[in-house]
Amino acid sequence: MHDPLMSLTWTDHLTGRRGYLVVDRLVRSVASGGLRMRPGCTQEEVAGLARGMTLKEALHYDPERHPENRYIPLGGAKGGIDCDPRDPEAYGLLVRYLRAMRPYVESFWTTGEDLGLTQDLVDRAAAEVGLVSSVQAVYPLLDDEAKARRRLADAFALRVDGIGLDELVGGCGVAESVLTALDRAGVPHSGTRVALQGLGTMGGATARFLTRAGLTVVAVADVKGTISNPQGLDVEALLAARDTYGTVDRAVLRPEDRELPGEAWLSADVEVLVPAAVSYAIDTGNQERITARWIAEAANMPVLPAAEELLCARGVTVLPDVVVNSATNAWWWWTLFGDIEADAEEAFAHVRRSMRALVGRVLARAEADGTTPRTAAHVLAADRLPVIAERFGWYR
């Protein structure tokens, strides 16, 4: 494991709270990675996420299709702020953080929403500190900046069934990862049960796409606890009753829906478990409660490495975050660089096609090597990194 190119710690002069920026690598002098806000966020966490972004970028690069594809990988980076996004001071803290990080955003760090922050909020704070855009560092790499920016703005303006396209593409990618694993195992979609932690942007979209594919969501956890129904939850009703943080208004629950403790989602009687909320959700202690056959990491780093070893020994397959939740980042760049247009059906089709191919390669490599999907994904990324370095150069 290499050291990152750059690691910064920022201390807010008003509150004493900390913020972090880690740049793992620069490719074509640019790195990509979102900005998260959560209480307890650490530099180590942000560094791990930045490394993950380098892998995500590499995994979505197909050397055989270049230069057919306009999008070429960037490096990996990540930002983090140690604060509860519900705190009244959170927005002011975000503005001050971005003001301090403005030179990096202008020069080489492209960022956007992540855990605890929405893209609208990031955009508003970025404008307040005088940034053109949170992804402006990539503009010099575009063939036609004005056209590309209009295309991305048009894509962000699209809504599907009342939900923004930008909120849906990531969940579509998670769902396709799950469906690919089921199909390879010969498991029918109908009758396959799912439990999710988190019904925010990623978890909510994942629940919607899995339900529409015929799976049954039987448990959903948010900050108030777990909502459960062995016969299946009304996902659309729950989505319509969420607040901006993914917390469900319990007034919409049906008589047969049950409210259980927060960690009850872990032990739900399901085939698929989707941690889609926070990092480090599954550890060596609570992994014992899991009976699911697959875990799809919709969140970043939700399963601790030691817990994954124990799960693997019990026959549980962990579909890793660097693959499973990579579609949102890729969609940004496919759209901005012009591989796809601002069209929902085209976006979903591209996500499905790309994710099925990627997950299929990872699972096939894991089977051939007798290893885990995570190890296989890292091997595949490592195979691509020298090619990227040779063709486009990087700094690390």
Wavefront OBJ file of the C-alpha trace (Angstrom):
o trace
v 0.000 0.000 0.000
v 1.496 3.322 -1.083
v 1.408 6.628 0.744
v -0.983 9.227 -0.687
v 0.354 12.050 -2.795
v -1.060 14.638 -0.394
v -2.839 14.602 2.967
v -4.193 17.744 4.633
v -5.850 18.383 7.979
v -7.842 21.599 8.370
v -9.053 23.040 11.681
v -12.022 25.401 11.655
v -11.104 28.614 13.494
v -14.654 29.110 14.829
v -15.610 25.652 16.083
v -12.327 23.749 16.303
v -13.804 20.986 14.147
v -11.537 19.146 11.733
v -11.725 18.603 8.012
v -9.511 16.509 5.747
v -8.413 16.213 2.142
v -6.436 13.239 0.861
v -5.240 12.990 -2.730
v -4.181 9.420 -3.462
v -3.024 9.946 -7.059
v -3.318 12.470 -9.849
v -3.970 11.209 -13.375
v -3.754 13.851 -16.100
v -3.132 16.207 -13.145
v -6.656 15.684 -11.757
v -8.182 13.548 -8.982
v -11.829 12.675 -8.355
v -13.615 11.981 -5.078
v -16.579 13.232 -3.081
v -16.830 15.194 0.148
v -18.509 13.570 3.146
v -19.681 15.009 6.446
v -20.246 12.797 9.447
v -19.465 12.902 13.166
v -16.261 11.029 13.884
v -14.822 11.318 10.379
v -11.049 10.738 10.493
v -8.047 11.283 8.268
v -7.484 7.524 8.111
v -11.043 7.034 6.861
v -10.617 9.694 4.191
v -7.308 8.176 3.083
v -8.954 4.770 2.658
v -11.744 6.325 0.616
v -9.212 8.152 -1.574
v -7.432 4.874 -2.320
v -10.796 3.376 -3.159
v -11.463 6.166 -5.651
v -8.206 5.399 -7.461
v -9.367 1.792 -7.811
v -12.872 2.783 -8.953
v -11.461 5.027 -11.650
v -9.110 2.291 -12.870
v -11.793 -0.407 -12.887
v -14.001 1.621 -15.221
v -11.184 2.036 -17.732
v -11.236 -0.403 -20.642
v -7.920 -0.164 -22.522
v -9.366 -2.073 -25.478
v -12.094 0.535 -26.035
v -9.851 3.588 -25.786
v -10.055 5.988 -27.625
v -13.637 4.955 -28.470
v -14.591 6.112 -24.966
v -14.084 9.832 -24.355
v -13.901 9.408 -20.580
v -10.420 8.538 -19.383
v -9.734 7.780 -15.703
v -8.765 10.416 -13.195
v -6.832 9.912 -9.977
v -8.436 9.247 -6.602
v -9.097 11.714 -3.786
v -11.571 12.302 -0.967
v -12.625 15.005 1.449
v -14.179 14.671 4.892
v -15.538 16.903 7.644
v -15.995 15.756 11.245
v -19.492 17.077 11.946
v -23.070 15.866 12.124
v -24.751 17.216 8.960
v -27.856 17.923 11.052
v -25.893 20.281 13.306
v -27.010 23.933 12.936
v -23.351 24.845 12.376
v -22.883 22.306 9.579
v -23.511 24.543 6.560
v -21.274 27.333 7.800
v -18.577 24.752 8.474
v -18.972 23.398 4.933
v -18.575 26.893 3.472
v -15.435 27.582 5.498
v -13.969 24.200 4.579
v -14.516 24.822 0.864
v -13.091 28.318 1.190
v -9.914 26.794 2.613
v -9.857 24.083 -0.060
v -10.688 26.434 -2.931
v -7.163 26.378 -4.471
v -7.243 22.586 -4.657
v -10.752 22.431 -6.121
v -9.748 25.018 -8.714
v -6.546 23.191 -9.598
v -6.887 19.419 -9.302
v -9.602 18.077 -6.946
v -13.034 17.398 -8.463
v -15.592 16.691 -5.773
v -19.301 16.327 -5.097
v -21.838 14.857 -2.726
v -21.088 11.957 -0.435
v -22.354 10.713 2.924
v -24.161 13.495 4.797
v -24.129 16.012 1.926
v -26.281 16.494 -1.146
v -25.012 17.844 -4.443
v -27.339 20.838 -4.139
v -25.751 21.730 -0.805
v -22.204 21.296 -2.139
v -23.067 23.431 -5.174
v -24.572 26.183 -3.025
v -21.560 26.304 -0.715
v -19.138 26.186 -3.654
v -20.858 29.161 -5.277
v -20.744 31.064 -1.998
v -16.950 30.772 -1.827
v -16.497 31.824 -5.454
v -15.957 28.455 -7.140
v -17.240 28.021 -10.678
v -18.104 24.399 -9.967
v -17.070 21.598 -7.632
v -15.664 19.783 -10.699
v -14.051 22.736 -12.456
v -10.561 21.199 -12.284
v -11.576 18.743 -15.008
v -12.781 21.440 -17.426
v -9.387 21.848 -19.172
v -9.598 18.168 -20.198
v -12.898 18.644 -22.062
v -13.133 19.045 -25.827
v -15.997 21.540 -25.581
v -16.396 22.891 -22.050
v -19.596 24.869 -22.632
v -21.360 21.957 -24.317
v -20.160 19.491 -21.683
v -21.329 21.685 -18.806
v -24.759 22.108 -20.396
v -25.030 18.356 -20.873
v -24.212 17.671 -17.219
v -26.583 20.399 -16.005
v -29.357 18.958 -18.189
v -28.665 15.478 -16.769
v -28.874 16.757 -13.192
v -32.187 18.435 -13.997
v -33.787 15.147 -15.090
v -36.232 13.501 -12.727
v -37.584 9.966 -12.922
v -40.742 9.232 -10.935
v -40.080 12.350 -8.883
v -36.454 11.516 -8.036
v -33.399 13.135 -9.610
v -31.448 11.039 -12.091
v -28.245 11.825 -10.177
v -29.781 10.139 -7.112
v -30.810 7.043 -9.046
v -27.804 6.021 -11.112
v -25.768 4.848 -8.110
v -28.578 2.638 -6.842
v -29.058 1.265 -10.337
v -25.401 0.219 -10.246
v -25.760 -1.436 -6.840
v -28.857 -3.301 -7.997
v -27.124 -4.532 -11.148
v -24.229 -5.790 -9.017
v -26.653 -7.833 -6.925
v -28.563 -9.099 -9.951
v -25.347 -10.151 -11.679
v -24.307 -12.165 -8.616
v -27.747 -13.814 -8.426
v -27.731 -14.649 -12.134
v -24.256 -16.208 -11.969
v -25.439 -18.361 -9.047
v -28.660 -19.327 -10.811
v -30.825 -17.757 -8.116
v -34.163 -16.353 -9.366
v -34.941 -12.723 -8.607
v -38.469 -13.476 -7.489
v -38.517 -14.645 -3.894
v -35.041 -13.296 -3.100
v -35.224 -11.194 0.061
v -33.217 -8.060 0.836
v -32.427 -5.987 3.928
v -30.872 -2.535 3.697
v -29.183 -0.206 6.131
v -29.959 3.289 4.934
v -32.704 4.641 2.709
v -30.921 7.793 1.589
v -29.710 8.531 -1.920
v -27.918 5.229 -2.524
v -30.027 2.941 -0.350
v -33.322 4.330 -1.554
v -32.467 3.972 -5.232
v -31.103 0.475 -4.647
v -34.314 -0.568 -2.917
v -36.374 0.792 -5.798
v -34.399 -0.987 -8.536
v -34.218 -4.290 -6.679
v -37.942 -4.227 -5.989
v -38.689 -3.507 -9.632
v -36.456 -6.421 -10.605
v -38.688 -8.745 -8.575
v -36.788 -8.957 -5.282
v -38.555 -8.363 -1.954
v -37.257 -5.780 0.511
v -38.186 -7.071 3.964
v -36.162 -4.767 6.245
v -34.868 -1.198 6.120
v -32.878 0.565 8.838
v -32.516 4.302 9.432
v -31.462 6.402 12.436
v -34.752 5.625 14.207
v -34.420 1.848 13.969
v -35.371 -0.990 11.636
v -38.658 -1.282 9.766
v -39.494 -4.901 8.991
v -42.118 -6.954 7.229
v -41.313 -10.574 6.241
v -43.922 -10.340 3.472
v -42.301 -7.274 1.971
v -42.259 -3.532 2.649
v -43.991 -0.940 0.485
v -40.758 0.576 -0.815
v -42.395 3.359 -2.811
v -44.373 4.521 0.220
v -41.216 4.557 2.349
v -39.310 6.506 -0.294
v -42.065 9.099 -0.497
v -41.990 9.517 3.300
v -38.225 10.134 3.667
v -36.665 13.371 4.813
v -33.479 14.715 3.241
v -31.363 12.418 5.439
v -33.258 9.243 4.515
v -35.255 9.007 7.751
v -38.717 7.524 7.202
v -41.846 9.070 8.724
v -43.338 6.169 10.690
v -46.845 7.498 10.082
v -46.826 5.759 6.670
v -46.214 2.292 8.101
v -48.926 -0.299 7.604
v -50.354 -2.333 10.515
v -48.338 -5.372 9.457
v -45.033 -3.453 9.363
v -42.965 -3.791 12.539
v -40.537 -1.424 14.212
v -37.427 -3.173 15.536
v -34.121 -2.057 17.078
v -31.510 -0.398 14.883
v -29.263 -3.426 14.282
v -32.120 -5.822 13.538
v -31.454 -5.406 9.798
v -28.245 -7.403 10.237
v -30.007 -10.574 11.344
v -32.962 -10.318 8.980
v -33.853 -13.586 7.235
v -32.639 -12.555 3.783
v -30.387 -13.652 0.966
v -28.951 -10.186 0.286
v -27.749 -7.580 2.766
v -27.076 -4.035 1.553
v -25.225 -1.711 3.955
v -25.894 1.642 2.293
v -25.406 4.132 5.103
v -22.148 4.383 7.040
v -18.596 3.056 7.045
v -17.554 0.345 9.513
v -21.125 -0.901 10.026
v -20.182 -4.590 10.128
v -17.443 -5.664 12.544
v -16.126 -8.891 14.022
v -18.807 -8.879 16.701
v -22.014 -8.222 14.797
v -21.034 -10.233 11.696
v -22.070 -13.328 13.642
v -25.703 -12.238 13.312
v -25.636 -12.237 9.511
v -27.269 -15.149 7.708
v -27.395 -13.548 4.237
v -25.539 -15.207 1.353
v -24.403 -11.934 -0.236
v -23.447 -8.515 1.125
v -23.424 -5.691 -1.423
v -21.385 -2.733 -0.150
v -23.440 0.229 -1.313
v -21.739 2.404 1.329
v -17.996 3.016 1.389
v -16.031 0.619 3.612
v -19.046 -0.752 5.567
v -17.438 -4.144 6.290
v -14.246 -4.173 8.328
v -11.481 -6.393 6.852
v -11.368 -8.732 9.861
v -15.154 -9.145 9.676
v -14.947 -9.917 5.970
v -12.472 -12.721 6.660
v -14.898 -14.296 9.120
v -17.827 -13.863 6.742
v -15.881 -15.400 3.874
v -15.031 -18.397 6.064
v -18.771 -18.856 6.649
v -19.503 -18.774 2.913
v -20.815 -15.200 2.747
v -19.778 -13.334 -0.405
v -18.989 -9.629 0.014
v -19.409 -7.649 -3.195
v -16.897 -4.824 -2.618
v -17.622 -1.107 -2.545
v -14.953 -0.249 -5.135
v -17.122 -2.087 -7.646
v -20.666 -1.982 -6.281
v -21.052 1.749 -5.625
v -18.870 3.013 -8.474
v -21.633 3.888 -10.934
v -22.378 7.388 -9.608
v -18.822 8.571 -10.122
v -18.625 6.930 -13.541
v -21.969 8.442 -14.632
v -20.718 11.951 -13.851
v -17.775 11.464 -16.200
v -19.601 9.505 -18.900
v -22.011 12.438 -19.106
v -19.522 15.277 -18.829
v -17.099 13.801 -21.372
v -19.938 12.917 -23.746
v -20.012 9.112 -23.739
v -23.727 9.421 -22.951
v -26.249 12.222 -23.332
v -28.546 13.794 -20.757
v -31.106 11.034 -21.103
v -32.373 8.801 -18.297
v -32.896 5.659 -20.359
v -29.481 5.981 -21.966
v -27.913 6.532 -18.550
v -29.584 3.493 -16.997
v -28.718 1.316 -19.999
v -25.073 2.382 -19.853
v -24.910 1.787 -16.102
v -26.490 -1.654 -16.419
v -24.245 -2.697 -19.275
v -21.058 -1.413 -17.644
v -21.793 -2.733 -14.162
v -22.806 -6.179 -15.386
v -19.583 -6.433 -17.378
v -17.455 -5.185 -14.473
v -19.089 -7.340 -11.784
v -18.953 -10.337 -14.103
v -15.208 -9.847 -14.624
v -14.618 -9.485 -10.887
v -16.630 -12.574 -9.949
v -15.034 -14.637 -12.725
v -11.553 -13.584 -11.604
v -12.375 -14.387 -7.976
v -13.616 -17.835 -8.978
v -10.601 -18.518 -11.183
v -8.109 -17.396 -8.533
v -9.957 -18.958 -5.605
v -10.086 -15.615 -3.827
v -12.618 -12.995 -2.735
v -14.307 -10.479 -5.048
v -12.483 -7.680 -3.232
v -9.084 -9.214 -3.899
v -10.085 -9.881 -7.498
v -11.186 -6.251 -7.946
v -7.871 -5.003 -6.556
v -5.972 -7.324 -8.906
v -7.958 -6.107 -11.916
v -7.372 -2.483 -10.933
v -3.667 -3.172 -10.402
v -3.523 -4.633 -13.911
v -4.927 -1.386 -15.339
v -2.908 1.112 -13.308
v 0.392 0.585 -15.198
v -1.443 1.014 -18.509
v -3.017 4.234 -17.259
v 0.361 5.462 -16.014
v 2.025 4.693 -19.344
v -0.668 6.293 -21.476
v -1.665 9.278 -19.399
v 0.870 9.687 -16.586
v 0.235 10.108 -12.883
v 1.765 11.628 -9.832
v 1.733 9.833 -6.520
l 1 2 3 4 5 6 7 8 9 10 11 12 13 14 15 16 17 18 19 20 21 22 23 24 25 26 27 28 29 30 31 32 33 34 35 36 37 38 39 40 41 42 43 44 45 46 47 48 49 50 51 52 53 54 55 56 57 58 59 60 61 62 63 64 65 66 67 68 69 70 71 72 73 74 75 76 77 78 79 80 81 82 83 84 85 86 87 88 89 90 91 92 93 94 95 96 97 98 99 100 101 102 103 104 105 106 107 108 109 110 111 112 113 114 115 116 117 118 119 120 121 122 123 124 125 126 127 128 129 130 131 132 133 134 135 136 137 138 139 140 141 142 143 144 145 146 147 148 149 150 151 152 153 154 155 156 157 158 159 160 161 162 163 164 165 166 167 168 169 170 171 172 173 174 175 176 177 178 179 180 181 182 183 184 185 186 187 188 189 190 191 192 193 194 195 196 197 198 199 200 201 202 203 204 205 206 207 208 209 210 211 212 213 214 215 216 217 218 219 220 221 222 223 224 225 226 227 228 229 230 231 232 233 234 235 236 237 238 239 240 241 242 243 244 245 246 247 248 249 250 251 252 253 254 255 256 257 258 259 260 261 262 263 264 265 266 267 268 269 270 271 272 273 274 275 276 277 278 279 280 281 282 283 284 285 286 287 288 289 290 291 292 293 294 295 296 297 298 299 300 301 302 303 304 305 306 307 308 309 310 311 312 313 314 315 316 317 318 319 320 321 322 323 324 325 326 327 328 329 330 331 332 333 334 335 336 337 338 339 340 341 342 343 344 345 346 347 348 349 350 351 352 353 354 355 356 357 358 359 360 361 362 363 364 365 366 367 368 369 370 371 372 373 374 375 376 377 378 379 380 381 382 383 384 385 386 387 388 389 390 391 392 393 394 395 396
